[in-house]
């Protein structure tokens, strides 16, 4: 049985991650219950956050991540993990998210929204901040699935290119190339918006 949902602080150091992985290796051999509890505590919330950014559905993200843990628990006796537990979980969760998107044909439609005329400097500042956030999310959703996954892991989960490559079983060079494409896409996408914004407020 899986433990209750846990929330942790993100951004563990490299040394802390190594210590967690070492502890998990020991617990897997000595105490399966504590093993799955620690695994759940460390990675449930970050995985939900990552999957939610991919599928844009909090409930679906939680269901997908819980299913990943359940499958891992059910197959714990025969499961072979040749790299870190973190990489295994991220790869499993990302695959589940991609399968979910394919199954539900959830293509994000980008809709043009009308700009609201500013009423005061403070309200105007908040409006444009929200507008920028919306455009950034739209730009993220417009990325191809593989490119979006790499971008989310790098920029939102602070994973290194090496960690991403390990989780997705691709080369670090492929990660670098995909990030280059993502950043180029963002520059082009947001540049159009910024020009449009200035044409309205100036």
Secondary structure, 3 states (H helix, E strand, C coil): CCCCCCCCCCCCCHHHHHHHHHHHHHHHHHCHHHHHHHHHHHHHHHHHHHHHHHHCCHHHHHHHHHHHHHHHHHCCCCCCCCCCHHHHHHHHHHHHHHHHHHHHCCCCCCCCCCCCCCCCHHHHHHHHHHHHHHHHHHHHHCCCHHHHHHHHHHHCCCCCHHHHHHHHCCCHHHHHHHHHHHHHHHHHHHHHHHHHHHHHHC
